[in-house]
């Protein structure tokens, strides 16, 4: 079984909706800059973790931990409670949008396509250091 683990530093970013712009007579779509920047950060971390290996073949199991910092506007007591996991982050970014961005960024680097993922667990918690921790395990080969 092959496993790949990496950490994406900084606050996790949800995949933004495509934007549209008129260019003369044409309308073009583009990815929001914040989304593109975060996906590039994921690609760099994933490529470093792969260390030149080929993308995994077959089914994959994924575990993602999203760590966000408590708001600075909160009292010290409330921040301590958040860091002790007595309060949970129920604000943006939406977990599913972050996962979509991370998965899209790993296409053709960690796996051929994110359709290979058959098991997913994702958690969002408070931490002093914002980051996303990703673990991918190959659990089968292509049928």
PETA-V886147 format. One record per residue. N is the residue number from 0. RES is the residue in one letter. PHI is phi in whole degrees, 0 to 359 (999 if undefined). OMEGA is omega in radians with two decimals (NA if undefined). D_CENTER is the distance of its C-alpha to the mean C-alpha in whole Angstrom. Layout:
BEGIN
N & RES & PHI & OMEGA & D_CENTER
N & RES & PHI & OMEGA & D_CENTER
END
This chain:
BEGIN
0 & X & 999 & 3.12 & 22
1 & X & 267 & 3.06 & 20
2 & X & 234 & 3.09 & 17
3 & X & 232 & 3.12 & 14
4 & X & 230 & 3.07 & 12
5 & X & 206 & 3.13 & 11
6 & X & 240 & 3.07 & 9
7 & X & 255 & -3.08 & 8
8 & X & 289 & 3.07 & 10
9 & X & 95 & -3.12 & 11
10 & X & 294 & 3.09 & 10
11 & X & 302 & -3.09 & 7
12 & X & 240 & 3.08 & 7
13 & X & 286 & 3.12 & 8
14 & X & 291 & -3.14 & 9
15 & X & 280 & 3.08 & 13
16 & X & 291 & 3.11 & 16
17 & X & 299 & 3.10 & 18
18 & X & 257 & -3.13 & 20
19 & X & 239 & 3.12 & 24
20 & X & 220 & 3.11 & 27
21 & X & 273 & 3.10 & 30
22 & X & 239 & -3.07 & 32
23 & X & 68 & -3.14 & 35
24 & X & 271 & -3.04 & 36
25 & X & 248 & 3.03 & 33
26 & X & 247 & 3.14 & 29
27 & X & 241 & 3.09 & 26
28 & X & 250 & 3.08 & 22
29 & X & 210 & 3.13 & 20
30 & X & 276 & 3.10 & 16
31 & X & 305 & -3.05 & 16
32 & X & 302 & -3.11 & 16
33 & X & 298 & 3.11 & 13
34 & X & 294 & -3.12 & 11
35 & X & 299 & 3.14 & 12
36 & X & 296 & -3.14 & 12
37 & X & 294 & 3.12 & 8
38 & X & 298 & 3.08 & 8
39 & X & 294 & 3.09 & 11
40 & X & 297 & 3.10 & 10
41 & X & 296 & 3.14 & 7
42 & X & 302 & 3.14 & 10
43 & X & 297 & -3.14 & 12
44 & X & 295 & -3.14 & 11
45 & X & 293 & 3.14 & 11
46 & X & 297 & 3.11 & 14
47 & X & 296 & 3.13 & 15
48 & X & 293 & 3.14 & 15
49 & X & 289 & 3.04 & 16
50 & X & 52 & 3.08 & 19
51 & X & 85 & 3.13 & 21
52 & X & 288 & 3.08 & 21
53 & X & 288 & 3.06 & 21
54 & X & 304 & -3.12 & 18
55 & X & 294 & -3.11 & 18
56 & X & 248 & 3.09 & 21
57 & X & 99 & -3.05 & 21
58 & X & 288 & -3.12 & 19
59 & X & 227 & 3.07 & 16
60 & X & 246 & -3.06 & 14
61 & X & 233 & 3.03 & 11
62 & X & 233 & -3.12 & 10
63 & X & 232 & 3.03 & 7
64 & X & 247 & 3.09 & 9
65 & X & 258 & -3.12 & 8
66 & X & 250 & 3.11 & 11
67 & X & 239 & -3.13 & 12
68 & X & 272 & 3.07 & 16
69 & X & 294 & 3.14 & 19
70 & X & 301 & 3.13 & 21
71 & X & 295 & -3.13 & 23
72 & X & 286 & 3.13 & 26
73 & X & 288 & 3.07 & 26
74 & X & 294 & 3.11 & 29
75 & X & 302 & -3.13 & 29
76 & X & 298 & -3.13 & 29
77 & X & 294 & 3.09 & 27
78 & X & 296 & 3.10 & 24
79 & X & 298 & 3.11 & 25
80 & X & 297 & 3.12 & 25
81 & X & 297 & -3.13 & 21
82 & X & 291 & 3.09 & 21
83 & X & 271 & 3.13 & 23
84 & X & 62 & 3.01 & 21
85 & X & 265 & 3.06 & 24
86 & X & 235 & -3.08 & 22
87 & X & 246 & -3.14 & 19
88 & X & 283 & 3.12 & 16
89 & X & 244 & -3.14 & 17
90 & X & 247 & 3.10 & 16
91 & X & 297 & 0.15 & 14
92 & X & 278 & 3.06 & 11
93 & X & 293 & -3.08 & 11
94 & X & 303 & -3.08 & 9
95 & X & 295 & 3.11 & 9
96 & X & 289 & 3.09 & 8
97 & X & 294 & 3.13 & 5
98 & X & 301 & -3.13 & 5
99 & X & 300 & 3.12 & 7
100 & X & 296 & 3.13 & 6
101 & X & 296 & 3.14 & 3
102 & X & 299 & -3.13 & 7
103 & X & 299 & -3.13 & 9
104 & X & 293 & -3.10 & 8
105 & X & 274 & 3.11 & 9
106 & X & 302 & 3.12 & 12
107 & X & 67 & 3.05 & 16
108 & X & 245 & 3.14 & 14
109 & X & 267 & 3.09 & 13
110 & X & 221 & 3.11 & 15
111 & X & 290 & -3.12 & 17
112 & X & 207 & -3.09 & 15
113 & X & 290 & 3.04 & 12
114 & X & 292 & 3.12 & 16
115 & X & 287 & -3.12 & 16
116 & X & 285 & 3.13 & 14
117 & X & 245 & 3.08 & 17
118 & X & 226 & 3.13 & 15
119 & X & 219 & 2.96 & 12
120 & X & 233 & -3.10 & 12
121 & X & 220 & -3.10 & 10
122 & X & 226 & 3.09 & 11
123 & X & 233 & -3.09 & 11
124 & X & 220 & 3.06 & 14
125 & X & 274 & 3.08 & 16
126 & X & 206 & 3.06 & 16
127 & X & 289 & -3.11 & 18
128 & X & 240 & 3.13 & 15
129 & X & 286 & -3.13 & 12
130 & X & 186 & 2.98 & 9
131 & X & 234 & 3.09 & 6
132 & X & 252 & -3.03 & 8
133 & X & 236 & 3.05 & 7
134 & X & 229 & 3.12 & 11
135 & X & 241 & 3.11 & 12
136 & X & 235 & 3.04 & 16
137 & X & 284 & -3.10 & 18
138 & X & 241 & 3.11 & 20
139 & X & 190 & 3.08 & 23
140 & X & 245 & -3.12 & 24
141 & X & 300 & 3.14 & 25
142 & X & 284 & NA & 27
END
